[in-house]
Amino acid sequence: MPSNSRRKWKCLDCGVDTGKIREHYFVRTELWVSAVGSVRGMLCVSDLESRIGRRLESSDFPDVHINNPLLYEMSDRLRSRL
């Protein structure tokens, strides 16, 4: 069972630890809320794309530090969407 500190990283849909798979990112708030219904929670890239019915694109990601591949390790899948 994951520790309380790791629970916040779990994907709401599949349960994968998004921190461990390096899919910690920030998308535009309106997009996130339309998919999740809240500003809370985490989704892996695949499950967010399933919820919105399309592949994420660079315009979905605001220019914030967490989305900078030069500053943070990220999965190839996430990097390809940025």
Jmol script that loads the backbone (N, CA, C; Angstrom):
load data "model"
ATOM      1  N   MET A   1       0.846  -1.185   0.000  1.00  0.00           N
ATOM      2  CA  MET A   1       0.000   0.000   0.000  1.00  0.00           C
ATOM      3  C   MET A   1       0.885   1.239   0.000  1.00  0.00           C
ATOM      4  N   PRO A   2       0.622   2.214  -0.869  1.00  0.00           N
ATOM      5  CA  PRO A   2       1.478   3.398  -0.934  1.00  0.00           C
ATOM      6  C   PRO A   2       1.328   4.256   0.325  1.00  0.00           C
ATOM      7  N   SER A   3       2.391   4.939   0.639  1.00  0.00           N
ATOM      8  CA  SER A   3       2.341   5.844   1.780  1.00  0.00           C
ATOM      9  C   SER A   3       1.409   7.007   1.469  1.00  0.00           C
ATOM     10  N   ASN A   4       0.958   7.685   2.511  1.00  0.00           N
ATOM     11  CA  ASN A   4       0.075   8.843   2.316  1.00  0.00           C
ATOM     12  C   ASN A   4       0.714   9.879   1.418  1.00  0.00           C
ATOM     13  N   SER A   5       2.033  10.036   1.493  1.00  0.00           N
ATOM     14  CA  SER A   5       2.709  11.048   0.681  1.00  0.00           C
ATOM     15  C   SER A   5       2.684  10.702  -0.810  1.00  0.00           C
ATOM     16  N   ARG A   6       2.546   9.430  -1.166  1.00  0.00           N
ATOM     17  CA  ARG A   6       2.507   9.024  -2.576  1.00  0.00           C
ATOM     18  C   ARG A   6       1.082   8.983  -3.125  1.00  0.00           C
ATOM     19  N   ARG A   7       0.077   8.930  -2.272  1.00  0.00           N
ATOM     20  CA  ARG A   7      -1.312   8.811  -2.749  1.00  0.00           C
ATOM     21  C   ARG A   7      -1.723   9.966  -3.643  1.00  0.00           C
ATOM     22  N   LYS A   8      -1.245  11.165  -3.353  1.00  0.00           N
ATOM     23  CA  LYS A   8      -1.649  12.329  -4.146  1.00  0.00           C
ATOM     24  C   LYS A   8      -1.159  12.240  -5.590  1.00  0.00           C
ATOM     25  N   TRP A   9      -0.174  11.390  -5.859  1.00  0.00           N
ATOM     26  CA  TRP A   9       0.387  11.236  -7.199  1.00  0.00           C
ATOM     27  C   TRP A   9      -0.353  10.196  -8.033  1.00  0.00           C
ATOM     28  N   LYS A  10      -1.257   9.437  -7.435  1.00  0.00           N
ATOM     29  CA  LYS A  10      -1.926   8.352  -8.149  1.00  0.00           C
ATOM     30  C   LYS A  10      -2.926   8.884  -9.178  1.00  0.00           C
ATOM     31  N   CYS A  11      -2.883   8.304 -10.344  1.00  0.00           N
ATOM     32  CA  CYS A  11      -3.839   8.649 -11.404  1.00  0.00           C
ATOM     33  C   CYS A  11      -5.247   8.308 -10.921  1.00  0.00           C
ATOM     34  N   LEU A  12      -6.163   9.229 -11.101  1.00  0.00           N
ATOM     35  CA  LEU A  12      -7.545   9.030 -10.671  1.00  0.00           C
ATOM     36  C   LEU A  12      -8.213   7.848 -11.369  1.00  0.00           C
ATOM     37  N   ASP A  13      -7.766   7.515 -12.571  1.00  0.00           N
ATOM     38  CA  ASP A  13      -8.414   6.452 -13.347  1.00  0.00           C
ATOM     39  C   ASP A  13      -7.713   5.101 -13.230  1.00  0.00           C
ATOM     40  N   CYS A  14      -6.430   5.050 -13.505  1.00  0.00           N
ATOM     41  CA  CYS A  14      -5.745   3.752 -13.535  1.00  0.00           C
ATOM     42  C   CYS A  14      -4.921   3.467 -12.275  1.00  0.00           C
ATOM     43  N   GLY A  15      -4.684   4.486 -11.449  1.00  0.00           N
ATOM     44  CA  GLY A  15      -3.970   4.279 -10.194  1.00  0.00           C
ATOM     45  C   GLY A  15      -2.462   4.289 -10.281  1.00  0.00           C
ATOM     46  N   VAL A  16      -1.897   4.488 -11.464  1.00  0.00           N
ATOM     47  CA  VAL A  16      -0.445   4.531 -11.600  1.00  0.00           C
ATOM     48  C   VAL A  16       0.099   5.746 -10.842  1.00  0.00           C
ATOM     49  N   ASP A  17       1.278   5.630 -10.297  1.00  0.00           N
ATOM     50  CA  ASP A  17       1.938   6.749  -9.610  1.00  0.00           C
ATOM     51  C   ASP A  17       2.515   7.663 -10.688  1.00  0.00           C
ATOM     52  N   THR A  18       1.865   8.798 -10.929  1.00  0.00           N
ATOM     53  CA  THR A  18       2.275   9.695 -12.009  1.00  0.00           C
ATOM     54  C   THR A  18       3.646  10.313 -11.761  1.00  0.00           C
ATOM     55  N   GLY A  19       4.039  10.427 -10.513  1.00  0.00           N
ATOM     56  CA  GLY A  19       5.380  10.917 -10.202  1.00  0.00           C
ATOM     57  C   GLY A  19       6.444   9.919 -10.623  1.00  0.00           C
ATOM     58  N   LYS A  20       6.203   8.660 -10.346  1.00  0.00           N
ATOM     59  CA  LYS A  20       7.177   7.617 -10.690  1.00  0.00           C
ATOM     60  C   LYS A  20       7.322   7.429 -12.192  1.00  0.00           C
ATOM     61  N   ILE A  21       6.227   7.656 -12.942  1.00  0.00           N
ATOM     62  CA  ILE A  21       6.338   7.507 -14.396  1.00  0.00           C
ATOM     63  C   ILE A  21       6.684   8.841 -15.066  1.00  0.00           C
ATOM     64  N   ARG A  22       6.969   9.840 -14.258  1.00  0.00           N
ATOM     65  CA  ARG A  22       7.401  11.175 -14.706  1.00  0.00           C
ATOM     66  C   ARG A  22       6.342  11.849 -15.592  1.00  0.00           C
ATOM     67  N   GLU A  23       5.094  11.765 -15.129  1.00  0.00           N
ATOM     68  CA  GLU A  23       4.018  12.469 -15.818  1.00  0.00           C
ATOM     69  C   GLU A  23       3.341  13.446 -14.864  1.00  0.00           C
ATOM     70  N   HIS A  24       4.132  14.324 -14.338  1.00  0.00           N
ATOM     71  CA  HIS A  24       3.641  15.423 -13.502  1.00  0.00           C
ATOM     72  C   HIS A  24       3.682  16.657 -14.384  1.00  0.00           C
ATOM     73  N   TYR A  25       2.547  17.239 -14.654  1.00  0.00           N
ATOM     74  CA  TYR A  25       2.424  18.316 -15.636  1.00  0.00           C
ATOM     75  C   TYR A  25       1.281  19.226 -15.231  1.00  0.00           C
ATOM     76  N   PHE A  26       1.130  20.320 -15.928  1.00  0.00           N
ATOM     77  CA  PHE A  26       0.039  21.255 -15.697  1.00  0.00           C
ATOM     78  C   PHE A  26      -0.568  21.609 -17.040  1.00  0.00           C
ATOM     79  N   VAL A  27      -1.869  21.422 -17.167  1.00  0.00           N
ATOM     80  CA  VAL A  27      -2.576  21.843 -18.380  1.00  0.00           C
ATOM     81  C   VAL A  27      -3.450  23.044 -18.034  1.00  0.00           C
ATOM     82  N   ARG A  28      -3.964  23.680 -19.039  1.00  0.00           N
ATOM     83  CA  ARG A  28      -4.827  24.844 -18.825  1.00  0.00           C
ATOM     84  C   ARG A  28      -5.990  24.462 -17.906  1.00  0.00           C
ATOM     85  N   THR A  29      -6.274  25.328 -16.969  1.00  0.00           N
ATOM     86  CA  THR A  29      -7.271  25.041 -15.938  1.00  0.00           C
ATOM     87  C   THR A  29      -8.621  24.673 -16.524  1.00  0.00           C
ATOM     88  N   GLU A  30      -9.058  25.392 -17.562  1.00  0.00           N
ATOM     89  CA  GLU A  30     -10.368  25.092 -18.140  1.00  0.00           C
ATOM     90  C   GLU A  30     -10.426  23.678 -18.701  1.00  0.00           C
ATOM     91  N   LEU A  31      -9.331  23.245 -19.325  1.00  0.00           N
ATOM     92  CA  LEU A  31      -9.268  21.896 -19.880  1.00  0.00           C
ATOM     93  C   LEU A  31      -9.330  20.872 -18.753  1.00  0.00           C
ATOM     94  N   TRP A  32      -8.538  21.088 -17.713  1.00  0.00           N
ATOM     95  CA  TRP A  32      -8.500  20.154 -16.590  1.00  0.00           C
ATOM     96  C   TRP A  32      -9.877  20.045 -15.927  1.00  0.00           C
ATOM     97  N   VAL A  33     -10.482  21.168 -15.630  1.00  0.00           N
ATOM     98  CA  VAL A  33     -11.779  21.155 -14.948  1.00  0.00           C
ATOM     99  C   VAL A  33     -12.847  20.511 -15.826  1.00  0.00           C
ATOM    100  N   SER A  34     -12.780  20.737 -17.132  1.00  0.00           N
ATOM    101  CA  SER A  34     -13.763  20.102 -18.018  1.00  0.00           C
ATOM    102  C   SER A  34     -13.602  18.584 -18.023  1.00  0.00           C
ATOM    103  N   ALA A  35     -12.392  18.097 -17.828  1.00  0.00           N
ATOM    104  CA  ALA A  35     -12.138  16.655 -17.835  1.00  0.00           C
ATOM    105  C   ALA A  35     -12.343  16.010 -16.470  1.00  0.00           C
ATOM    106  N   VAL A  36     -11.979  16.735 -15.407  1.00  0.00           N
ATOM    107  CA  VAL A  36     -11.963  16.150 -14.070  1.00  0.00           C
ATOM    108  C   VAL A  36     -13.126  16.640 -13.200  1.00  0.00           C
ATOM    109  N   GLY A  37     -13.582  17.862 -13.444  1.00  0.00           N
ATOM    110  CA  GLY A  37     -14.649  18.420 -12.636  1.00  0.00           C
ATOM    111  C   GLY A  37     -14.178  19.089 -11.366  1.00  0.00           C
ATOM    112  N   SER A  38     -12.877  19.181 -11.205  1.00  0.00           N
ATOM    113  CA  SER A  38     -12.255  19.753 -10.012  1.00  0.00           C
ATOM    114  C   SER A  38     -10.834  20.157 -10.379  1.00  0.00           C
ATOM    115  N   VAL A  39     -10.229  20.987  -9.552  1.00  0.00           N
ATOM    116  CA  VAL A  39      -8.824  21.314  -9.789  1.00  0.00           C
ATOM    117  C   VAL A  39      -7.911  20.316  -9.082  1.00  0.00           C
ATOM    118  N   ARG A  40      -8.463  19.415  -8.321  1.00  0.00           N
ATOM    119  CA  ARG A  40      -7.675  18.432  -7.572  1.00  0.00           C
ATOM    120  C   ARG A  40      -7.492  17.141  -8.350  1.00  0.00           C
ATOM    121  N   GLY A  41      -6.463  16.406  -7.977  1.00  0.00           N
ATOM    122  CA  GLY A  41      -6.235  15.084  -8.531  1.00  0.00           C
ATOM    123  C   GLY A  41      -5.156  15.073  -9.597  1.00  0.00           C
ATOM    124  N   MET A  42      -4.811  13.867  -9.998  1.00  0.00           N
ATOM    125  CA  MET A  42      -3.785  13.637 -11.012  1.00  0.00           C
ATOM    126  C   MET A  42      -4.326  12.626 -12.019  1.00  0.00           C
ATOM    127  N   LEU A  43      -3.896  12.796 -13.260  1.00  0.00           N
ATOM    128  CA  LEU A  43      -4.189  11.821 -14.306  1.00  0.00           C
ATOM    129  C   LEU A  43      -2.918  11.581 -15.102  1.00  0.00           C
ATOM    130  N   CYS A  44      -2.671  10.344 -15.487  1.00  0.00           N
ATOM    131  CA  CYS A  44      -1.583  10.089 -16.426  1.00  0.00           C
ATOM    132  C   CYS A  44      -2.014  10.687 -17.767  1.00  0.00           C
ATOM    133  N   VAL A  45      -1.079  10.893 -18.645  1.00  0.00           N
ATOM    134  CA  VAL A  45      -1.365  11.502 -19.949  1.00  0.00           C
ATOM    135  C   VAL A  45      -2.424  10.700 -20.709  1.00  0.00           C
ATOM    136  N   SER A  46      -2.283   9.391 -20.713  1.00  0.00           N
ATOM    137  CA  SER A  46      -3.221   8.538 -21.445  1.00  0.00           C
ATOM    138  C   SER A  46      -4.654   8.703 -20.944  1.00  0.00           C
ATOM    139  N   ASP A  47      -4.839   8.739 -19.640  1.00  0.00           N
ATOM    140  CA  ASP A  47      -6.188   8.850 -19.109  1.00  0.00           C
ATOM    141  C   ASP A  47      -6.776  10.243 -19.301  1.00  0.00           C
ATOM    142  N   LEU A  48      -5.966  11.288 -19.244  1.00  0.00           N
ATOM    143  CA  LEU A  48      -6.489  12.616 -19.557  1.00  0.00           C
ATOM    144  C   LEU A  48      -6.924  12.663 -21.018  1.00  0.00           C
ATOM    145  N   GLU A  49      -6.112  12.102 -21.894  1.00  0.00           N
ATOM    146  CA  GLU A  49      -6.477  12.080 -23.312  1.00  0.00           C
ATOM    147  C   GLU A  49      -7.761  11.276 -23.540  1.00  0.00           C
ATOM    148  N   SER A  50      -7.931  10.200 -22.827  1.00  0.00           N
ATOM    149  CA  SER A  50      -9.175   9.421 -22.945  1.00  0.00           C
ATOM    150  C   SER A  50     -10.370  10.255 -22.514  1.00  0.00           C
ATOM    151  N   ARG A  51     -10.206  10.993 -21.442  1.00  0.00           N
ATOM    152  CA  ARG A  51     -11.314  11.807 -20.936  1.00  0.00           C
ATOM    153  C   ARG A  51     -11.689  12.941 -21.888  1.00  0.00           C
ATOM    154  N   ILE A  52     -10.683  13.545 -22.550  1.00  0.00           N
ATOM    155  CA  ILE A  52     -11.003  14.661 -23.442  1.00  0.00           C
ATOM    156  C   ILE A  52     -11.257  14.211 -24.880  1.00  0.00           C
ATOM    157  N   GLY A  53     -10.976  12.951 -25.165  1.00  0.00           N
ATOM    158  CA  GLY A  53     -11.282  12.393 -26.477  1.00  0.00           C
ATOM    159  C   GLY A  53     -10.325  12.792 -27.583  1.00  0.00           C
ATOM    160  N   ARG A  54      -9.122  13.196 -27.205  1.00  0.00           N
ATOM    161  CA  ARG A  54      -8.122  13.563 -28.218  1.00  0.00           C
ATOM    162  C   ARG A  54      -6.734  13.549 -27.582  1.00  0.00           C
ATOM    163  N   ARG A  55      -5.732  13.628 -28.448  1.00  0.00           N
ATOM    164  CA  ARG A  55      -4.347  13.709 -27.996  1.00  0.00           C
ATOM    165  C   ARG A  55      -4.059  15.130 -27.498  1.00  0.00           C
ATOM    166  N   LEU A  56      -3.341  15.244 -26.409  1.00  0.00           N
ATOM    167  CA  LEU A  56      -2.924  16.552 -25.917  1.00  0.00           C
ATOM    168  C   LEU A  56      -1.984  17.203 -26.924  1.00  0.00           C
ATOM    169  N   GLU A  57      -2.026  18.519 -27.000  1.00  0.00           N
ATOM    170  CA  GLU A  57      -1.135  19.259 -27.891  1.00  0.00           C
ATOM    171  C   GLU A  57      -0.479  20.393 -27.107  1.00  0.00           C
ATOM    172  N   SER A  58       0.540  20.949 -27.677  1.00  0.00           N
ATOM    173  CA  SER A  58       1.343  21.949 -26.964  1.00  0.00           C
ATOM    174  C   SER A  58       0.508  23.124 -26.457  1.00  0.00           C
ATOM    175  N   SER A  59      -0.532  23.510 -27.170  1.00  0.00           N
ATOM    176  CA  SER A  59      -1.348  24.645 -26.736  1.00  0.00           C
ATOM    177  C   SER A  59      -2.167  24.341 -25.476  1.00  0.00           C
ATOM    178  N   ASP A  60      -2.255  23.079 -25.087  1.00  0.00           N
ATOM    179  CA  ASP A  60      -2.964  22.701 -23.868  1.00  0.00           C
ATOM    180  C   ASP A  60      -2.146  22.985 -22.605  1.00  0.00           C
ATOM    181  N   PHE A  61      -0.859  23.211 -22.774  1.00  0.00           N
ATOM    182  CA  PHE A  61       0.055  23.379 -21.649  1.00  0.00           C
ATOM    183  C   PHE A  61       0.482  24.834 -21.508  1.00  0.00           C
ATOM    184  N   PRO A  62       0.199  25.463 -20.371  1.00  0.00           N
ATOM    185  CA  PRO A  62       0.667  26.836 -20.170  1.00  0.00           C
ATOM    186  C   PRO A  62       2.186  26.853 -19.964  1.00  0.00           C
ATOM    187  N   ASP A  63       2.766  28.001 -20.120  1.00  0.00           N
ATOM    188  CA  ASP A  63       4.209  28.173 -19.966  1.00  0.00           C
ATOM    189  C   ASP A  63       4.536  28.331 -18.481  1.00  0.00           C
ATOM    190  N   VAL A  64       4.663  27.186 -17.801  1.00  0.00           N
ATOM    191  CA  VAL A  64       5.020  27.159 -16.383  1.00  0.00           C
ATOM    192  C   VAL A  64       6.210  26.223 -16.201  1.00  0.00           C
ATOM    193  N   HIS A  65       6.923  26.398 -15.102  1.00  0.00           N
ATOM    194  CA  HIS A  65       8.155  25.632 -14.873  1.00  0.00           C
ATOM    195  C   HIS A  65       7.967  24.126 -14.971  1.00  0.00           C
ATOM    196  N   ILE A  66       6.895  23.610 -14.396  1.00  0.00           N
ATOM    197  CA  ILE A  66       6.711  22.159 -14.365  1.00  0.00           C
ATOM    198  C   ILE A  66       6.600  21.556 -15.767  1.00  0.00           C
ATOM    199  N   ASN A  67       6.245  22.366 -16.747  1.00  0.00           N
ATOM    200  CA  ASN A  67       6.123  21.890 -18.126  1.00  0.00           C
ATOM    201  C   ASN A  67       7.399  22.077 -18.939  1.00  0.00           C
ATOM    202  N   ASN A  68       8.462  22.501 -18.311  1.00  0.00           N
ATOM    203  CA  ASN A  68       9.720  22.736 -19.023  1.00  0.00           C
ATOM    204  C   ASN A  68      10.581  21.479 -18.986  1.00  0.00           C
ATOM    205  N   PRO A  69      10.754  20.809 -20.135  1.00  0.00           N
ATOM    206  CA  PRO A  69      11.535  19.565 -20.154  1.00  0.00           C
ATOM    207  C   PRO A  69      13.018  19.776 -19.850  1.00  0.00           C
ATOM    208  N   LEU A  70      13.478  21.011 -19.880  1.00  0.00           N
ATOM    209  CA  LEU A  70      14.872  21.276 -19.521  1.00  0.00           C
ATOM    210  C   LEU A  70      15.061  21.336 -18.003  1.00  0.00           C
ATOM    211  N   LEU A  71      13.977  21.537 -17.281  1.00  0.00           N
ATOM    212  CA  LEU A  71      14.057  21.665 -15.824  1.00  0.00           C
ATOM    213  C   LEU A  71      13.619  20.411 -15.078  1.00  0.00           C
ATOM    214  N   TYR A  72      12.784  19.576 -15.708  1.00  0.00           N
ATOM    215  CA  TYR A  72      12.220  18.411 -15.035  1.00  0.00           C
ATOM    216  C   TYR A  72      12.320  17.177 -15.920  1.00  0.00           C
ATOM    217  N   GLU A  73      12.536  16.033 -15.270  1.00  0.00           N
ATOM    218  CA  GLU A  73      12.487  14.765 -15.993  1.00  0.00           C
ATOM    219  C   GLU A  73      11.034  14.477 -16.319  1.00  0.00           C
ATOM    220  N   MET A  74      10.783  13.984 -17.502  1.00  0.00           N
ATOM    221  CA  MET A  74       9.415  13.630 -17.880  1.00  0.00           C
ATOM    222  C   MET A  74       9.430  12.462 -18.841  1.00  0.00           C
ATOM    223  N   SER A  75       8.313  11.776 -18.885  1.00  0.00           N
ATOM    224  CA  SER A  75       8.195  10.625 -19.770  1.00  0.00           C
ATOM    225  C   SER A  75       8.290  11.071 -21.229  1.00  0.00           C
ATOM    226  N   ASP A  76       8.671  10.138 -22.075  1.00  0.00           N
ATOM    227  CA  ASP A  76       8.710  10.426 -23.514  1.00  0.00           C
ATOM    228  C   ASP A  76       7.327  10.807 -24.022  1.00  0.00           C
ATOM    229  N   ARG A  77       6.314  10.159 -23.481  1.00  0.00           N
ATOM    230  CA  ARG A  77       4.936  10.442 -23.909  1.00  0.00           C
ATOM    231  C   ARG A  77       4.573  11.892 -23.589  1.00  0.00           C
ATOM    232  N   LEU A  78       4.862  12.340 -22.371  1.00  0.00           N
ATOM    233  CA  LEU A  78       4.566  13.715 -21.996  1.00  0.00           C
ATOM    234  C   LEU A  78       5.394  14.683 -22.823  1.00  0.00           C
ATOM    235  N   ARG A  79       6.662  14.395 -22.958  1.00  0.00           N
ATOM    236  CA  ARG A  79       7.561  15.268 -23.734  1.00  0.00           C
ATOM    237  C   ARG A  79       7.059  15.431 -25.165  1.00  0.00           C
ATOM    238  N   SER A  80       6.523  14.374 -25.748  1.00  0.00           N
ATOM    239  CA  SER A  80       6.041  14.442 -27.139  1.00  0.00           C
ATOM    240  C   SER A  80       4.807  15.331 -27.277  1.00  0.00           C
ATOM    241  N   ARG A  81       4.061  15.525 -26.190  1.00  0.00           N
ATOM    242  CA  ARG A  81       2.873  16.384 -26.248  1.00  0.00           C
ATOM    243  C   ARG A  81       3.229  17.855 -26.063  1.00  0.00           C
ATOM    244  N   LEU A  82       4.314  18.111 -25.370  1.00  0.00           N
ATOM    245  CA  LEU A  82       4.728  19.500 -25.119  1.00  0.00           C
ATOM    246  C   LEU A  82       5.297  20.126 -26.367  1.00  0.00           C
TER     247      LEU A  82
END
end "model"
wireframe off; spacefill off
backbone 0.3
color backbone group
